[in-house]
Amino acid sequence: MRTLDNIVELRQLVAGWRHRSETVGFVPTMGNLHAGHLALVDDARNNADRVVVSIFVNPMQFGPGEDLEAYPRTLKADQEKLVEAGVDLLFAPDVASIYPRGEENTSTVAVPSALTDVLCGRDRPGHFRGVATVVAKLFNMVQPDVAVFGEKDWQQLQVIRRMTEDLNLPVKVLGSPTMRETDGLATSSRNQYLSEEERQRAPLLYQVLQQVSTALSRDRGSLEAALAAGRQRLEEAGFEVDYLEARDRDTLGPPGEGPINVFGAARLGKARLIDNLAVPAPGKAPA
Amino acid sequence: MRTLDNIVELRQLVAGWRHRSETVGFVPTMGNLHAGHLALVDDARNNADRVVVSIFVNPMQFGPGEDLEAYPRTLKADQEKLVEAGVDLLFAPDVASIYPRGEENTSTVAVPSALTDVLCGRDRPGHFRGVATVVAKLFNMVQPDVAVFGEKDWQQLQVIRRMTEDLNLPVKVLGSPTMRETDGLATSSRNQYLSEEERQRAPLLYQVLQQVSTALSRDRGSLEAALAAGRQRLEEAGFEVDYLEARDRDTLGPPGEGPINVFGAARLGKARLIDNLAVPAPGKAPA
């Protein structure tokens, strides 16, 4: 596996592959890789001849007071995992390569607010502008055929799908199912912020999402009651709930006739956990 | 010359060229082509194996009360000129192809306000966001190696350069010198809005830019006086001056030590004329 930190060499290497008609799969990450990321790598490998992973902790998507400085940076360990996963190229640029004039002084990509001002975007203004901008840039640097993102960050996935479609970027965006620990907790780099005791309680977020999802699949009229009960369970267990909501899976608008996901974000100790779950169509078994 | 109105066929044709290692030059236009556009086509041809021209009157860059509906649409005549100029492909999409959800409901590209809120951007809020967005989209559709824009729209050229650089689009942006009528008036589709009598007066804008430029090249301290005198000449001749300013050519900030252009925009009858001129370095003859 090659590790590159500059765009010129990255483009040369990818151009060589293209010249041999090899397709390119891309997994953008912020590093601190875990099994969830490696599942994305597998998906990329199954959809392309070559796999590029990027590691870049993107300052533009962190707000004031968020964990930009504290975000775990573990390049050496990440490299070992990626070698083992058969990745062809790790692109690990520094901030000055991505934002040569600073991240405050650059062109940005704004996705329609219907997708960016709800759920995590309500509590994190500018977050999804940062995400859309850096992903557009990375897509243009790597020029992949397909790119893979986790469904755990469902809103992020929808924002990236929309950005890609709206700007006509020639990249196919694939979502990959959320990887979970054996007790149901969605795998995430931020889980390591949990104390041992908090880690025991953390799967409740997933259990609540399951409960709401099951209730909704039986009776959509039960929405408000199911959400209120779920929120209460989380709060009684010491979670600080940012949101617990059901929304149209594609538009992120209010739940209507179309497919619905239940979305939850809650703080537990130092960690902000997010997760989401599809509501099975009426009469179908829950996922 | 092929004329295509859909993105899928456009990409197929361009992919065929790429497969044969042919390079692609691109000239985005709003149609109503004149000698100025054909000079851009020549520049594209001199820098690439294939030339694509697009014609798209982009609603996103027009403000309320501007000339979106009145903007001259002359596809048949444009096609004839492009055939004669040896263009390989004309891409002429409709609005629904470019903005399938409407131009109010799409992701946009915002270039830093230092470039977009001055000069024409001050009088036309949202204009350069519309320009940057549609050019980013067209670049992603056509995927050219080089793209050519006229220096008459200097601010637009700088906005596009900056957008391309900031989003890491793999396109080389070339500026092409302003084409002028024999009396100095910058060639523009909007000149046809002028009455015969106004057309006689119109070259005064260029003459004033020359006068200011010459004064500045002799003595940068004369800036304010030269601009005031120029503005007065234009107003006395019946121009309604939107701005007459000298700015750093690259940053569009206040004139400093770096290279300077003089910029003018003024209304004459139904036409809004814009033009700009480089200030020669001290001691050099004016352009």
Chai-1 contact restraints between the chains, C-beta under 6 A:
chainA,res_idxA,chainB,res_idxB,connection_type,confidence,min_distance_angstrom,max_distance_angstrom,comment,restraint_id
A,N105,B,P112,contact,1.0,0.0,6.0,A-B,restraint_1
A,T106,B,D166,contact,1.0,0.0,6.0,A-B,restraint_2
A,S107,B,V109,contact,1.0,0.0,6.0,A-B,restraint_3
A,S107,B,V111,contact,1.0,0.0,6.0,A-B,restraint_4
A,S107,B,M163,contact,1.0,0.0,6.0,A-B,restraint_5
A,S107,B,D166,contact,1.0,0.0,6.0,A-B,restraint_6
A,S107,B,L167,contact,1.0,0.0,6.0,A-B,restraint_7
A,T108,B,A110,contact,1.0,0.0,6.0,A-B,restraint_8
A,V109,B,S107,contact,1.0,0.0,6.0,A-B,restraint_9
A,V109,B,V109,contact,1.0,0.0,6.0,A-B,restraint_10
A,A110,B,T108,contact,1.0,0.0,6.0,A-B,restraint_11
A,V111,B,S107,contact,1.0,0.0,6.0,A-B,restraint_12
A,P112,B,N105,contact,1.0,0.0,6.0,A-B,restraint_13
A,A136,B,L167,contact,1.0,0.0,6.0,A-B,restraint_14
A,K137,B,L167,contact,1.0,0.0,6.0,A-B,restraint_15
A,K137,B,N168,contact,1.0,0.0,6.0,A-B,restraint_16
A,N140,B,L167,contact,1.0,0.0,6.0,A-B,restraint_17
A,N140,B,N168,contact,1.0,0.0,6.0,A-B,restraint_18
A,N140,B,L169,contact,1.0,0.0,6.0,A-B,restraint_19
A,M141,B,N168,contact,1.0,0.0,6.0,A-B,restraint_20
A,M163,B,S107,contact,1.0,0.0,6.0,A-B,restraint_21
A,D166,B,T106,contact,1.0,0.0,6.0,A-B,restraint_22
A,D166,B,S107,contact,1.0,0.0,6.0,A-B,restraint_23
A,L167,B,S107,contact,1.0,0.0,6.0,A-B,restraint_24
A,L167,B,A136,contact,1.0,0.0,6.0,A-B,restraint_25
A,L167,B,K137,contact,1.0,0.0,6.0,A-B,restraint_26
A,L167,B,N140,contact,1.0,0.0,6.0,A-B,restraint_27
A,N168,B,K137,contact,1.0,0.0,6.0,A-B,restraint_28
A,N168,B,N140,contact,1.0,0.0,6.0,A-B,restraint_29
A,N168,B,M141,contact,1.0,0.0,6.0,A-B,restraint_30
A,L169,B,N140,contact,1.0,0.0,6.0,A-B,restraint_31
